[in-house]
Amino acid sequence: MDTRVLLERAGAAYDRRAWADACDTLAAVDRDTPLGLPDLERLGELALFLGRPDEAADAFRRCYEQHARAGAVGRAVRCAFWLREVCAFQGEFSRAQGWIARAARLLATDPDCAQRGYLLISEAERQTGDAAYATAAEAVELGNRCGDRDLVAIGLQAQGRARLAQGRVDEGLALFDEAMLDITAGACSSQVTGWMYCSMIAACRDVHELGRAREWTAAVNAWCDATPQFTGAYSGICRVHRSELLQLVGDWPDAIREARTACARLDQRFGQVVAGMAYYQLAEIHRLRGEFTDAERSYRRAGESGWDIQPGLALLRLAQGRADAADASLRRALGEAEDDISRSRLLPAQVDAAIGNGDPGHARAAAAELTAIAGRFRTAALRALASFATGSVCLAAGEEPAALPALRTALRLWCELDAPYEAARTRVLVGLACRALGDEDAAEVELDAAAEVFARLGAEPDLARLRDSRRGASPLSPRETEVLRLLAAGATNRGIARELVLSEKTVARHVSNIFTKLGVGSRTAAAAYAFQHRIG
């Protein structure tokens, strides 16, 4: 078929977003007659977007070489930037930096070239604080100078991330909003559009800005749905974010389907560097549904891909009754986390684990730090997490009157955010606080509402714990039951520590927690409880 006709067909396919058809047609033409530069650049763009790294790398390399020979320094630098992205998605970071270094040498022949802003983006990603912000701001200025909307959008999101890392959340989110004006208007290329959606949703998730994350996830869902041939690595990342949103609003069956699809799309050479994010999300849903074996397997796959598997794995250990293991893992992770964003992800789980491990002082300190971060970030979801943590600590300490205001604040915020699972967890604590204060009617209303949500979602671990508490089942965790069994048999703390491979300090904390939960004041009374309840 005539080359001109094939190129027209490729252009028509591109215009109607049949990008795989367009890519296939351009590649077929290129095999017979080398493409000209505009079509070759489009082939590279489409191949990158569709997750075809070899085709993308070949197309961008040839474009770079032709632009460099022609003295088109700016266009060559832009191609080098996308070559860096192709290499990075494959985990080939040395090659990625090699292309940046090559482009930098080329820029020496035209130092005033505005497209040097693409190299500034790479530099900003290696910097922190005000230096990163200033470098990204220069890239934005250069993009505006040469009318490159892709460069402007990338630079604005880099500025926004720099501000978020500094805890200047309002400024960072305002920069994201500005970047999204071009993205949603269709002013940017397909690969930049996919990248920016994913980057900004992830950043909003990091600072618990669920409102924007939900709005932009809906926008990217519409964009993806209008592009049925969108199947590359960016598609996998978008599906992770879609799964997170579905989990939040309580559609767990669809959430797990999206997570599985994301794993399949990212668990390849191109995109494997972010496959851990998909496996972590899949593990989270398995954990909430009580599918602990599947959760364990998915957390491990996430870890093998280089993804941070905390706090998810610690919460799994807590659900398995291993509060001591959960507490130890979270203390270690918090010891390594230096910035507010990282710590805000871990602190809510640390509160739960410390309470479960019988360490109210550490739980209270973690809740106080979370509250301080929430005051700086000022996002609704983080305020809800902090209020829930404060209420949990007060309730565990028997301070029900102080617990209720914090818990009711958390409940109101979760309801406003349309987060049914988090709201149901909060209702359980509100109900328990009301019961402790003698208001059984109010307690039953809250606990019934929570049970209905847990049953509808399939949150089997939460539902089982709620049923046990209403039947008056043992308040002890599995590990505390083990400690009580040995205590009742006459073992000393040192003997229990040796038997369960724990520290004596941990055993002492468990014993103290057992006394508190059972309302007893001696080992003899605790042993009597064990005998009465056939623990031994």
Buried (B, 14 or more C-beta within 10 A) or exposed (E): EEEEEBBEBBBEBBEEBBBBBBBBBBBEBBEEEEBEBEBBBBBBBBBBBBBBBEBBBBBBBBBBEBBBEEEBBBBBBBBBBBBBBBBBBBBBEEBBBBBBEBBBEBBEEBEEBBBBBBBBBBBBEEBEEEEBBBBBBBBBBBBBEEEBBBBBBBBBBBBBBBBBBBBBBEBBBBBBBBBBEBBBEEBBBBBBBBBBBBBBBBBBBBBBBBBBBBBBBEBBBEBBEEBEBBBBBBBBBBBBBBBBBBBBBBBBEBBBBBBBBBBEBBBBEBBBBBBBBBBBBBBBBBBBBBBBEBBBBBBBBBBEBEBBBBBBBBBBBBBBBBBBBBBBBBBEBBEEBEBBBBBBBBBBBBBBBBBBBBBBEBBBBBBBBBBEBBEBBEBBBBBBBBBBBBBBBBBBBEBBEBBBEBBBBBBBBBBEBEBBBBBBBBBBBBBBBBBBBEBEEBBBBBBEBBBBBBBBBBBBBBBEBBEEBBEEEBBBBEBBBBBBBBBBEEBEBEBBBBBBEBEBEBBBBBBEBBBBBBEBEEBEEBBBBBEEBEBE
